[in-house]
Structures are given as structure tokens and as C-alpha cells.
Amino acid sequence: MPAGSGAEPIGGNGGSGAVVVKRTAKAVEDISDLPEFRGPLRLPCGNLVRRLKLLGPLFDELMDGGPPCSAGALEPLATAVESTRELLRSINKGSKLHQALKREEFSKKILDVTERLEESFGEISFCDGLDISEEVQEQLELVRAQLRRAKGRPNSPDEQLSMDLSWALAEKSRDPSILKRISEKLQLTTMTDLKKENIALHEMVIESAGEPVDCLEEMSALLKQLNDWISSSSLGGSAAPEGRGHPSGHRFPVVPDDFWCPISREIMREPVTVSTGQTYERSNIQKWLDAGHKTCPRTQQHLSHTSLTPNYLLKSLISQWCLSNDLPSPRNQGGARSDPAGVAALVEKIRDGNQAEQQRAAAGEIRLLAKRNAGDRSRIAAEHGAIPSLVDLLQSPDPRTQEHAVTALLNLSIDERNKPAIVAAGAIPEIAAVLKQGRSAEAKENAAAALFSLSGLDGTKAQIGAAGAMPALVELVRRGTPRGRRDAAAAVFNLSLYQPNKVRAVRAGIVPVLRNLLEDPREEMVDEALAILAVLAGHQEGRMEIEKSNPVPILLELARTSSNRNKEHAAAVLLALCSGSALQLKAAAESGAEESLKGLCESGTSRAKRKAKGLLELLKRS
């Protein structure tokens, strides 16, 4: 908030400052309540939790009605703590094998949030009017010093663990000492630990919505090795089950317990999970349910719903185990496409508003079916009429149900024939609402992708713009995950091809965001930023906003050194700016534009050459 403006007080009157304080205090409380961290990241995560717990006294004083201070001064801290909470939550419940194999990526994420926290502490230290007690001030300085040290000492890789994982994945003969070290370091030492790991990997597959899961094969192979080793050692807590007789007279390999269907005691072909978390062969549990039973056969618990969730990870583990033991892999009795009656049943379940858990599971299955199979996309929409029901679910209070619904619509929109039906069902304002106020970051990002997909349909650009999507898309370009930022940028680009949306994008603040992306040292989104700027530069209001950001030097640099496509866009923006402004033309001349443009005339694409020649003509006449 600019100096001199009416800053909202943090305490006392309960304005926006109080909201920021409560948000941050709630995030710190959520972090403090997380279960103890296990696995390869337990030390850095534990240290982060311990440091953030020290913030408690600060918020106690602020919520007791301390002196006024700008809400904006605390907003960076609130955002940083909330980002840290989401990262710690995902690590706490996530796969330990994935964290070990991708330790460097996770360490980078932890370092990033540590840096954001340390920077935000610097901002509140100089907040005017933040008159907290000396004791709390000292504690703040202590936390900031610890964060600064942590930032300067990144987590060193565990070389022994990395070597053990490589050996375990490369060697056919399983060395018990290697598996023992991996098991202990990842704290996967019991069958209960492995079941939790199996669930975490299964969740990764579900959340990927059919996209390839990074390292899935390696994680599955390692989980199988650990399963075999623990089940045959004293760490498992019980003796391994006896193998069944084999026709050849040779000893049949020990089958891991989790591979047997508890009903038939046969290796599962198509494992599915019921609401209690138990897994069964699909045909067996379906017969049980068809007979009118409402309980889990194994635990006798009441089933909160009767949806069956495919356990793709376990299916993959069974196939790999069979392959490594020279056994025929169990085959699905069903084809690659889903059973039409099963799809119809799923649609009926999402229409039943009285069973929230059943709705969630059914929406998740439809999401996966629409992602994996082109035939299912048309059948789900045309034959079973799922689209209106999925649109209704976008207002669900349950975050996972909302996420499944918007992602299912995104997947269905891959089929061009489904797009008119999605629009006709009134999906655009509802998807825009999820983008703006979705109950999870994943839902918001998939809403952006869905709007991008639908924006190619005639007339939808105007509808999406009128639904107020542009400010939320701009915010997502600014703060989203890499995938979310790209999807949002693609949507902004497509929507800005419609003239009124150019104004909406500019007024939503897209130009400063794009200008920052041009100088991002990671160069992750220079292509997208230049493409959008090239579109906005053709509009007077867009051009005027671009001129405010001193764009000429960086555009000339990109026109000289970037990819051919980026050179085109940079030249197009420069020509648009210099054609309408003597000031920008003078800046180009003073920045040595002539040399860069001559090089572009010689080696650029045909479009880049045309733009460069036009600019050179302007420079000659000036």
C-alpha cells in the first residue's frame, strides 16, 4: 500500500489487517499440527516446522489489538507461510520413495519457501507502527537469523542413499544390506509403512489424471523389493505366507500378501479399493455388493459408499512381480474401454446429492476415464449425459469433488464435439468461478486449462471475458505453479485475440507481470510473455502500458539472442511501440537497435525480417 494511504489496522478495529493476521496464524497453527515427518526429508521439514512454531507469540500480541500497521506489510509473510503449509502438507502425506528419488527437486522447493519466508520477515521488520514487545522482537530476529542460515546452507544430498537406490534399481540380485539401509532411511520398515506408501503412490496416480507419473516404474520396482524383503524378514513382524504348489515341482515364489484378493485368495487381475481402504478383485467385490451387502468383507465396517476406485499402482506392482518371477501376468477380462453400464452407474452416482463420498469417488473415476480413452470421452458426454451433472458439481463444497469435476470437464473438452455441449450446459461462468475462488490450487489451475480449451470455440472468448476470468488468470500467471502459469498464460493469449479482452488483460495488470517474466533468469516463460505482448501491442491501451516499463533494451536483447519465434515477437512489439511513439523510437536508436535489426534482416524468419526492415525505415526517417 503506498505511503500516506489509509492503511488498515492489524488489531483493534478488525479490518483487512486483522484478516491477514488470522490467515497467517491459522497457517502456522496448521503447520504445528502436522504429524511428525518421516522419510528422507524429515530433518529439513522438521526444522522448518520448529522455526515457524516460534511465530506464535507474535500473532498472540497482534490479535490482542496491537497498534496499527499496514496489512500490505504482512501480506508477503501470510502468503509465504501459506505456501510453506501447502508444501509441508504434500511432503508429509506424500511418497517417501518419490521424495528420495527426487530429493534435489524437493530440496529446491524447501529452499524456495525458506527464502520467501526470510524475505517477508525483512518487510515486517520495518513495518511502521509494529510496536511489539522486545521479547517477541528478539524471537523474530532469531527466526529470521535461522532462516537466513538455512538459506545459505542447502540440504546436502545423502550420497549413500542415492547410491543404494541406484544399486537396488540396477541389480537383479537383491542385496539385503542395501534394502535394509533404504528401508531404515526412508522409515519404511513394516508392512503398515508399505501400505501407507502404496496409498501415497496410488494417490499420485489418481491426481495425475492419467498423465505419466514421474519415476512410477522405479518407485513400483523399489516398493516391490522392499515388500518382498520385509515380508521375508523379522522386520515384517510375521512369517511370510507359504507358497502354493507348482506343477513343475519347483517351489512357487512367495506372493506378497497385498496381491491376494481377500475374497477368492487368488492373485488380483483388476484390483479396486472400497471406501474402507481395503482392496479386492473387481469381479469378486462386485458380486458381494450385488448380493446386497453393505459392509467391507474383510473388516466388516459399513461402506459409506459403493464406488470402486481402480488401484492402478497395485495392478502395476502385480504385473512387475509376475514378470520378474517368470509368471504369466494376470490379464484384465475387460477391454481397454470402460463398461457402458459402469459409466452409466458412475453418472447416476454423481447425480445423487445425498452421498458426498460417493459423488467424489464417481467424479474421480469419470475424470480418469475421460483422460485415458477417446471413446469414453464421447460416450460419457453423448450417451450418458454427464456434462450437466459435472457442471453442477463445480459448486461442491468438497475440494476434491470440485477438483475432479472441473478436471473431468477439461478432459472431456479434448474431444472437439464435446465443447458445444459443455458451453451449452452453462459451464463457462461456473468454471470461471472455480478459477477465481476454487477450493484448491489444483482446481484453479485446471479451471484455467479448461477455459483455454473452450476459448477456441466461436463466441466463447467474449463469454469468458464477461465472466470476469481475466484478473484471476493474470494472478495465476503471477503466482501459480509452472504448469498453472503456462495454462493461464495460454488462456490470456487466446482470449486477448478478442479486442475487448485486450483491455481487460491490461487493466488486470498483465503487462508488469509479463515484463518481469522477460527478465526471469530461469527463462521459463519468455516465449509466452512475448507472444502476449505482441498481441497487446496492437491495442492503444496495451501499447501505452507497455511503454511505461522501459521495454526497449530487453526487447532488443531478445531480438538479438533468443529463439527465432521470440525474435519475431520481440521485433513485432518494437515496431508497434516505435511506430506510435517518438520517445520509444529514440530509446531504440540510443540502445543500438540498428545493429541488432540488421542481424535480424540477415538471419531471421520472413516475418522477423519484415518487422526489422520496418523498424530500420523508421530509424532512418527519424
Legacy VTK file of the C-alpha trace (Angstrom):
# vtk DataFile Version 3.0
C-alpha trace
ASCII
DATASET POLYDATA
POINTS 622 float
0.000 0.000 0.000
1.505 3.364 -0.939
2.815 5.606 1.768
0.266 8.053 3.025
-2.739 5.918 2.128
-5.221 4.882 4.762
-3.627 1.653 5.994
-5.921 -0.859 7.633
-5.014 -1.569 11.285
-3.898 -5.028 12.256
-5.504 -5.043 15.655
-8.283 -3.085 17.235
-10.893 -2.445 14.556
-10.556 -5.815 12.811
-10.019 -4.502 9.278
-8.189 -6.271 6.472
-5.050 -6.296 8.619
-6.809 -8.490 11.154
-7.814 -10.857 8.375
-4.184 -11.159 7.261
-3.080 -11.839 10.824
-5.740 -14.517 11.302
-4.839 -16.137 7.981
-1.182 -16.315 8.927
-1.856 -17.502 12.475
-4.148 -20.245 11.106
-1.448 -21.371 8.658
1.146 -21.515 11.476
-1.309 -23.496 13.619
-1.950 -25.947 10.750
1.795 -26.430 10.316
2.267 -27.017 14.041
-0.458 -29.701 13.971
1.132 -31.729 11.175
2.140 -35.305 12.128
5.820 -35.945 12.707
7.747 -36.022 9.443
9.201 -39.316 8.264
11.424 -40.294 5.385
14.307 -38.588 3.596
13.089 -35.012 4.167
12.264 -35.303 7.862
15.172 -33.098 9.017
14.670 -30.032 6.761
10.876 -30.225 7.161
11.142 -30.683 10.916
13.462 -27.678 11.164
11.035 -25.550 9.147
8.128 -26.539 11.404
10.145 -25.824 14.540
11.075 -22.329 13.311
7.536 -21.400 12.320
6.170 -22.528 15.694
8.222 -19.696 17.202
5.912 -17.193 15.479
3.048 -17.975 17.882
3.803 -15.129 20.341
3.894 -12.578 17.512
0.338 -13.339 16.440
-0.857 -13.509 20.037
0.249 -9.899 20.502
-1.120 -8.718 17.149
-4.531 -10.304 17.706
-4.724 -8.776 21.179
-5.185 -5.432 19.447
-1.742 -4.024 18.913
-1.027 -0.631 17.299
-1.863 -0.102 13.609
0.315 -1.409 10.823
-0.265 -1.759 7.090
-1.981 -5.025 6.144
0.145 -4.962 2.993
3.307 -5.205 5.093
2.157 -8.554 6.497
0.691 -9.922 3.273
4.054 -11.310 1.976
4.516 -13.171 5.272
0.965 -14.561 5.087
1.493 -15.744 1.514
4.896 -17.252 2.336
3.576 -19.136 5.377
0.562 -20.429 3.425
2.849 -21.647 0.614
5.031 -23.354 3.210
1.976 -25.039 4.733
0.894 -26.477 1.361
4.399 -27.758 0.625
4.785 -29.348 4.081
1.345 -30.959 3.847
2.163 -32.522 0.472
5.515 -33.834 1.743
4.008 -35.146 4.981
1.419 -37.305 3.226
3.448 -37.953 0.076
5.505 -40.897 -1.155
8.830 -41.344 0.617
10.233 -43.170 -2.409
9.307 -40.246 -4.653
10.944 -37.818 -2.234
14.117 -39.921 -2.187
14.327 -40.262 -5.964
13.524 -36.575 -6.472
15.289 -35.251 -3.383
17.008 -32.448 -5.272
13.676 -31.106 -6.581
12.065 -31.258 -3.144
15.113 -29.622 -1.531
14.829 -26.787 -4.064
11.158 -26.302 -3.118
12.067 -26.199 0.589
14.841 -23.699 -0.141
12.430 -21.541 -2.171
9.886 -21.262 0.651
12.704 -20.633 3.136
13.909 -17.711 1.010
10.371 -16.315 0.724
9.920 -16.551 4.488
13.232 -14.823 5.190
12.440 -12.012 2.733
8.969 -11.492 4.211
10.478 -11.166 7.698
12.605 -8.341 6.355
9.468 -6.495 5.257
7.655 -6.710 8.597
10.800 -5.726 10.497
10.471 -2.249 9.003
6.689 -2.001 9.250
5.730 1.406 10.620
3.747 1.151 13.815
4.525 -2.506 14.532
5.172 -1.911 18.210
5.604 -5.420 19.578
7.324 -6.343 22.800
11.092 -6.552 22.954
10.901 -10.264 23.754
8.850 -11.008 20.636
11.129 -8.752 18.565
14.113 -10.817 19.685
12.289 -14.013 18.817
11.505 -12.677 15.333
15.146 -11.828 14.810
16.103 -15.329 15.974
13.730 -16.952 13.473
14.942 -14.709 10.685
18.583 -15.484 11.510
17.825 -19.219 11.472
16.071 -18.899 8.116
18.976 -16.894 6.729
21.439 -19.591 7.828
19.228 -22.315 6.389
19.059 -20.403 3.114
22.829 -20.256 2.965
23.252 -23.954 3.815
21.151 -26.009 1.372
20.431 -29.586 2.380
23.345 -31.761 1.332
22.385 -34.875 -0.627
22.562 -38.266 1.069
25.178 -39.871 -1.172
24.825 -43.285 0.475
21.056 -43.337 -0.043
21.417 -42.212 -3.671
23.968 -44.970 -4.282
21.797 -47.589 -2.582
18.767 -46.610 -4.652
20.800 -46.808 -7.859
22.127 -50.253 -6.926
18.686 -51.526 -5.965
17.257 -50.416 -9.308
20.180 -51.731 -11.350
20.906 -55.094 -9.712
18.945 -58.265 -10.428
20.248 -59.921 -7.257
18.768 -58.175 -4.241
21.356 -57.316 -1.604
19.616 -57.464 1.819
22.067 -54.956 3.327
21.167 -52.360 0.669
17.439 -52.905 1.134
17.869 -52.676 4.903
19.595 -49.292 4.618
16.937 -47.966 2.220
14.164 -49.240 4.478
15.625 -47.582 7.562
16.487 -44.257 5.934
13.048 -43.918 4.368
11.409 -45.269 7.556
9.564 -47.930 5.565
10.271 -50.763 7.972
6.912 -52.517 8.424
4.107 -53.796 6.220
1.965 -50.968 7.622
4.540 -48.438 6.386
4.493 -50.063 2.945
0.705 -49.972 2.796
0.799 -46.241 3.527
3.439 -45.836 0.824
1.247 -47.806 -1.580
-1.668 -45.468 -0.823
0.550 -42.398 -1.367
1.683 -43.715 -4.759
-1.899 -44.597 -5.641
-2.921 -41.013 -4.839
-0.155 -39.736 -7.127
-1.571 -41.806 -9.978
-5.125 -40.572 -9.311
-4.033 -36.928 -9.060
-2.026 -37.193 -12.288
-5.358 -37.652 -14.122
-3.838 -40.155 -16.499
-0.629 -38.231 -17.210
2.610 -40.253 -16.898
3.790 -40.201 -13.289
7.459 -39.324 -12.961
9.553 -42.290 -11.706
6.480 -44.543 -11.324
8.269 -47.615 -12.664
11.263 -47.042 -10.397
9.045 -46.436 -7.359
6.973 -49.534 -8.108
10.105 -51.659 -8.501
11.592 -50.383 -5.235
8.310 -50.863 -3.376
8.132 -54.448 -4.626
11.705 -55.137 -3.451
11.019 -53.662 -0.025
7.752 -55.593 0.180
9.482 -58.885 -0.642
12.347 -58.207 1.737
10.229 -57.092 4.709
7.713 -59.914 4.274
10.544 -62.466 4.418
12.434 -60.882 7.324
11.786 -60.387 11.000
11.064 -56.702 10.348
7.728 -57.713 8.868
6.541 -58.951 12.228
5.283 -62.310 10.900
6.434 -65.180 8.766
5.908 -64.940 5.040
2.966 -66.978 3.730
3.680 -70.409 2.315
3.841 -70.669 -1.455
1.283 -72.817 -3.207
2.238 -75.939 -5.041
3.635 -75.580 -8.557
3.031 -78.202 -11.293
6.700 -78.473 -12.122
7.581 -79.475 -8.575
9.695 -76.333 -8.088
8.965 -74.051 -5.171
6.463 -71.367 -6.151
7.752 -67.856 -5.304
6.268 -66.249 -2.220
3.382 -63.990 -3.260
3.183 -60.736 -1.279
0.083 -60.609 0.913
-1.284 -57.492 -0.759
-1.503 -59.261 -4.132
-4.151 -61.781 -2.974
-7.838 -60.943 -3.185
-9.167 -61.404 0.392
-12.356 -62.985 -1.012
-11.052 -65.535 -3.549
-7.447 -65.849 -2.288
-6.286 -65.545 -5.896
-3.842 -63.004 -7.343
-5.840 -59.980 -8.407
-6.276 -59.096 -12.078
-8.159 -55.822 -11.618
-7.688 -54.568 -8.037
-10.146 -51.939 -6.815
-10.382 -50.128 -3.476
-13.590 -49.690 -1.458
-14.434 -46.857 0.944
-12.720 -48.558 3.911
-9.394 -48.605 2.048
-9.392 -52.391 1.502
-8.571 -53.728 -1.969
-10.335 -56.595 -3.767
-10.587 -58.164 -7.205
-13.270 -56.141 -9.006
-15.451 -59.085 -10.054
-15.428 -60.571 -6.541
-16.329 -57.408 -4.644
-18.951 -56.537 -7.257
-20.661 -59.892 -6.663
-20.569 -59.178 -2.917
-22.207 -55.780 -3.426
-24.729 -57.122 -5.940
-25.846 -59.627 -3.300
-26.994 -56.670 -1.195
-24.110 -56.480 1.297
-23.289 -53.012 2.670
-20.174 -53.939 4.639
-16.491 -54.486 3.825
-15.903 -58.289 3.639
-12.548 -58.064 5.358
-13.186 -55.559 8.157
-16.987 -55.808 8.449
-17.107 -51.997 8.542
-20.114 -50.289 6.988
-19.337 -48.984 3.477
-20.026 -45.241 3.289
-20.484 -45.659 -0.466
-20.205 -48.477 -3.000
-17.952 -46.831 -5.578
-14.945 -48.912 -6.607
-11.712 -46.998 -7.233
-9.181 -48.725 -9.529
-5.832 -49.358 -7.794
-3.589 -48.863 -10.823
-0.392 -48.851 -8.806
-1.080 -52.242 -7.218
-2.011 -53.601 -10.636
1.363 -52.389 -11.947
3.206 -53.939 -8.975
1.496 -57.298 -9.565
2.416 -57.250 -13.259
6.053 -56.418 -12.486
6.237 -59.126 -9.831
4.879 -61.725 -12.246
7.363 -60.640 -14.903
10.354 -60.800 -12.560
9.314 -64.301 -11.403
8.729 -65.644 -14.937
4.996 -65.989 -14.349
2.197 -65.029 -16.749
0.841 -61.588 -15.933
-2.818 -61.529 -14.832
-4.972 -60.171 -17.639
-7.996 -57.980 -17.471
-11.125 -59.693 -18.581
-12.485 -56.331 -19.708
-11.288 -54.446 -22.785
-9.329 -51.221 -22.898
-12.552 -49.239 -22.825
-14.861 -48.940 -19.850
-18.052 -50.917 -19.445
-21.022 -48.772 -20.657
-23.165 -49.952 -17.749
-20.370 -48.961 -15.363
-20.167 -45.474 -16.868
-23.938 -45.081 -16.552
-23.727 -46.109 -12.902
-20.982 -43.522 -12.263
-23.098 -40.765 -13.812
-26.016 -41.757 -11.600
-23.778 -41.577 -8.556
-22.614 -38.034 -9.290
-26.276 -37.018 -9.656
-27.059 -38.328 -6.180
-26.526 -35.267 -3.990
-27.145 -37.223 -0.771
-23.905 -39.242 -0.914
-20.937 -36.831 -0.865
-18.229 -39.504 -0.696
-19.888 -41.490 -3.447
-20.068 -38.371 -5.619
-16.393 -37.662 -5.041
-15.271 -41.169 -5.970
-17.523 -41.320 -9.045
-16.345 -37.923 -10.281
-12.753 -39.097 -9.839
-13.382 -42.207 -11.952
-15.079 -40.185 -14.696
-12.109 -37.810 -14.623
-9.724 -40.713 -15.265
-11.906 -42.365 -17.914
-12.178 -39.096 -19.839
-8.407 -38.660 -19.693
-7.347 -42.132 -20.806
-9.747 -43.107 -23.563
-11.073 -41.128 -26.545
-14.070 -43.438 -26.885
-15.035 -42.832 -23.273
-14.941 -39.051 -23.820
-17.671 -39.148 -26.437
-19.695 -41.835 -24.656
-19.637 -40.107 -21.267
-20.912 -36.894 -22.856
-23.233 -38.104 -25.633
-24.668 -41.385 -24.353
-24.732 -40.797 -20.613
-25.256 -37.016 -20.402
-22.653 -36.475 -17.678
-21.785 -32.883 -18.569
-24.676 -31.050 -16.800
-24.100 -33.124 -13.660
-20.381 -32.336 -13.701
-21.171 -28.628 -14.121
-23.426 -28.835 -11.040
-20.548 -30.397 -9.070
-18.384 -27.323 -9.716
-20.218 -25.705 -6.795
-19.472 -28.616 -4.461
-18.178 -27.597 -1.007
-15.819 -30.598 -1.097
-12.415 -29.569 -2.577
-11.658 -32.979 -4.118
-15.100 -33.290 -5.709
-14.807 -29.812 -7.208
-11.315 -30.607 -8.481
-12.474 -33.901 -10.043
-15.448 -32.180 -11.713
-13.501 -29.324 -13.317
-10.734 -31.710 -14.437
-13.287 -34.136 -15.900
-14.764 -31.264 -17.941
-11.249 -30.304 -19.048
-10.591 -33.884 -20.174
-13.953 -34.128 -21.944
-13.204 -30.888 -23.806
-10.261 -32.603 -25.512
-12.922 -34.018 -27.837
-13.994 -31.056 -30.016
-17.500 -32.493 -30.271
-17.987 -32.077 -26.518
-17.123 -28.378 -26.348
-20.515 -27.025 -27.541
-22.294 -29.272 -25.022
-20.056 -28.043 -22.183
-20.737 -24.408 -23.109
-24.474 -25.056 -23.559
-24.618 -26.556 -20.046
-23.630 -23.176 -18.621
-20.107 -24.297 -17.720
-18.198 -21.100 -18.540
-19.366 -18.909 -15.617
-19.076 -21.882 -13.240
-15.545 -22.738 -14.398
-14.634 -19.047 -14.106
-15.950 -19.113 -10.524
-13.683 -22.090 -9.741
-10.747 -20.209 -11.276
-11.461 -17.211 -9.043
-12.465 -18.926 -5.804
-11.669 -22.626 -6.220
-11.212 -24.715 -3.105
-7.759 -25.967 -4.130
-4.842 -24.725 -6.226
-5.218 -27.772 -8.479
-8.870 -26.907 -9.183
-7.974 -23.313 -10.059
-5.197 -24.360 -12.416
-7.329 -26.964 -14.161
-10.104 -24.369 -14.484
-7.626 -22.127 -16.321
-6.716 -25.015 -18.637
-10.425 -25.743 -19.254
-11.121 -22.116 -20.164
-8.168 -22.162 -22.558
-9.526 -25.321 -24.168
-13.020 -23.844 -24.544
-11.758 -20.449 -25.747
-11.143 -21.847 -29.220
-14.882 -22.213 -29.776
-16.675 -19.386 -31.607
-18.163 -16.847 -29.239
-16.615 -18.202 -26.079
-13.840 -15.598 -25.822
-16.472 -12.934 -25.185
-18.294 -15.140 -22.659
-15.132 -15.957 -20.733
-14.084 -12.318 -20.635
-17.556 -11.244 -19.483
-17.459 -13.895 -16.740
-14.609 -11.965 -15.102
-11.938 -14.608 -15.647
-9.131 -12.287 -16.727
-7.992 -10.930 -13.310
-7.799 -14.467 -11.903
-5.845 -15.659 -14.951
-3.379 -12.793 -14.536
-2.962 -13.656 -10.851
-2.300 -17.283 -11.795
0.359 -16.217 -14.315
1.949 -14.239 -11.469
1.812 -16.805 -8.674
0.847 -20.249 -9.979
2.891 -23.423 -10.321
4.914 -23.732 -13.549
2.141 -25.771 -15.174
-0.590 -23.456 -13.879
1.248 -20.349 -15.064
1.629 -21.761 -18.554
-2.028 -22.788 -18.797
-3.127 -19.363 -17.565
-0.771 -17.590 -19.992
-2.115 -19.672 -22.874
-5.654 -18.692 -21.867
-4.721 -14.980 -21.636
-3.137 -15.150 -25.103
-6.125 -16.855 -26.698
-8.662 -14.589 -25.007
-6.720 -11.462 -25.984
-7.289 -12.212 -29.654
-10.771 -10.779 -28.933
-10.403 -6.991 -28.791
-12.342 -6.195 -25.559
-10.298 -8.808 -23.699
-7.094 -6.918 -24.501
-8.390 -4.060 -22.354
-9.436 -6.490 -19.615
-5.952 -8.058 -19.574
-4.181 -4.692 -19.443
-6.422 -3.391 -16.660
-5.931 -6.620 -14.719
-2.194 -5.830 -14.611
-0.826 -8.363 -17.084
1.849 -6.064 -18.569
4.069 -5.711 -15.426
3.787 -9.472 -14.904
4.935 -10.152 -18.471
7.714 -7.577 -18.183
9.094 -9.402 -15.146
8.926 -12.728 -16.981
11.119 -11.338 -19.765
13.958 -10.911 -17.271
13.366 -14.140 -15.325
16.843 -15.734 -15.056
15.253 -19.179 -15.428
13.698 -18.093 -18.759
10.740 -20.373 -18.153
8.059 -18.254 -19.801
9.772 -15.779 -22.123
8.002 -17.355 -25.131
4.543 -16.902 -23.610
5.282 -13.379 -22.347
6.489 -12.143 -25.737
3.556 -13.722 -27.572
1.028 -11.964 -25.308
2.890 -8.637 -25.509
2.859 -8.872 -29.309
-0.931 -9.188 -29.210
-1.421 -6.374 -26.665
0.940 -4.003 -28.505
-1.599 -3.803 -31.309
-4.045 -2.019 -28.972
-3.519 1.594 -27.923
-4.117 0.989 -24.212
-1.862 -2.049 -24.267
0.864 -0.146 -26.087
0.728 2.728 -23.611
1.044 0.338 -20.666
3.985 -1.486 -22.249
5.779 1.835 -22.831
5.737 2.543 -19.079
8.011 -0.427 -18.362
11.133 0.697 -20.282
10.796 -2.273 -22.635
13.160 -1.345 -25.474
16.514 -2.631 -24.067
15.236 -6.091 -23.105
13.263 -6.422 -26.379
16.383 -5.611 -28.407
18.370 -8.133 -26.354
15.785 -10.837 -27.057
15.625 -9.867 -30.742
19.361 -10.498 -30.907
19.817 -13.611 -28.730
16.549 -15.510 -28.300
14.864 -18.208 -30.393
13.577 -17.447 -33.900
9.975 -17.281 -32.708
10.871 -14.959 -29.852
12.863 -12.741 -32.221
9.704 -12.393 -34.330
7.578 -11.394 -31.358
10.218 -9.016 -29.973
10.534 -7.299 -33.358
6.724 -7.056 -33.645
6.422 -5.385 -30.229
9.283 -2.992 -31.014
7.721 -1.972 -34.328
4.339 -1.362 -32.694
5.919 0.775 -29.944
8.207 2.782 -32.189
5.514 3.408 -34.824
3.378 5.247 -32.301
5.969 6.950 -30.095
8.926 9.156 -30.961
10.184 8.590 -27.421
10.348 4.815 -27.916
11.990 5.291 -31.325
14.635 7.486 -29.724
15.193 4.866 -26.992
15.678 2.209 -29.686
18.226 4.330 -31.526
20.155 5.059 -28.311
20.169 1.361 -27.404
21.940 0.381 -30.626
18.886 -1.039 -32.367
20.323 -0.687 -35.865
22.977 -3.368 -35.392
20.506 -5.857 -33.865
17.953 -5.221 -36.611
20.470 -5.669 -39.405
21.373 -9.063 -37.984
17.688 -9.948 -37.874
17.259 -8.898 -41.510
20.000 -11.346 -42.470
19.168 -14.403 -40.380
15.600 -14.013 -39.086
12.393 -15.644 -40.276
10.439 -13.943 -43.068
8.101 -12.272 -40.555
11.014 -11.143 -38.382
12.760 -9.705 -41.444
9.647 -7.683 -42.380
9.377 -6.250 -38.869
13.109 -5.483 -38.707
13.056 -3.718 -42.085
10.074 -1.645 -40.972
11.945 -0.581 -37.851
15.075 0.305 -39.806
12.985 2.520 -42.087
11.579 4.324 -39.050
15.087 4.842 -37.652
16.344 6.265 -40.955
13.481 8.757 -41.135
13.833 9.858 -37.509
LINES 1 623
622 0 1 2 3 4 5 6 7 8 9 10 11 12 13 14 15 16 17 18 19 20 21 22 23 24 25 26 27 28 29 30 31 32 33 34 35 36 37 38 39 40 41 42 43 44 45 46 47 48 49 50 51 52 53 54 55 56 57 58 59 60 61 62 63 64 65 66 67 68 69 70 71 72 73 74 75 76 77 78 79 80 81 82 83 84 85 86 87 88 89 90 91 92 93 94 95 96 97 98 99 100 101 102 103 104 105 106 107 108 109 110 111 112 113 114 115 116 117 118 119 120 121 122 123 124 125 126 127 128 129 130 131 132 133 134 135 136 137 138 139 140 141 142 143 144 145 146 147 148 149 150 151 152 153 154 155 156 157 158 159 160 161 162 163 164 165 166 167 168 169 170 171 172 173 174 175 176 177 178 179 180 181 182 183 184 185 186 187 188 189 190 191 192 193 194 195 196 197 198 199 200 201 202 203 204 205 206 207 208 209 210 211 212 213 214 215 216 217 218 219 220 221 222 223 224 225 226 227 228 229 230 231 232 233 234 235 236 237 238 239 240 241 242 243 244 245 246 247 248 249 250 251 252 253 254 255 256 257 258 259 260 261 262 263 264 265 266 267 268 269 270 271 272 273 274 275 276 277 278 279 280 281 282 283 284 285 286 287 288 289 290 291 292 293 294 295 296 297 298 299 300 301 302 303 304 305 306 307 308 309 310 311 312 313 314 315 316 317 318 319 320 321 322 323 324 325 326 327 328 329 330 331 332 333 334 335 336 337 338 339 340 341 342 343 344 345 346 347 348 349 350 351 352 353 354 355 356 357 358 359 360 361 362 363 364 365 366 367 368 369 370 371 372 373 374 375 376 377 378 379 380 381 382 383 384 385 386 387 388 389 390 391 392 393 394 395 396 397 398 399 400 401 402 403 404 405 406 407 408 409 410 411 412 413 414 415 416 417 418 419 420 421 422 423 424 425 426 427 428 429 430 431 432 433 434 435 436 437 438 439 440 441 442 443 444 445 446 447 448 449 450 451 452 453 454 455 456 457 458 459 460 461 462 463 464 465 466 467 468 469 470 471 472 473 474 475 476 477 478 479 480 481 482 483 484 485 486 487 488 489 490 491 492 493 494 495 496 497 498 499 500 501 502 503 504 505 506 507 508 509 510 511 512 513 514 515 516 517 518 519 520 521 522 523 524 525 526 527 528 529 530 531 532 533 534 535 536 537 538 539 540 541 542 543 544 545 546 547 548 549 550 551 552 553 554 555 556 557 558 559 560 561 562 563 564 565 566 567 568 569 570 571 572 573 574 575 576 577 578 579 580 581 582 583 584 585 586 587 588 589 590 591 592 593 594 595 596 597 598 599 600 601 602 603 604 605 606 607 608 609 610 611 612 613 614 615 616 617 618 619 620 621
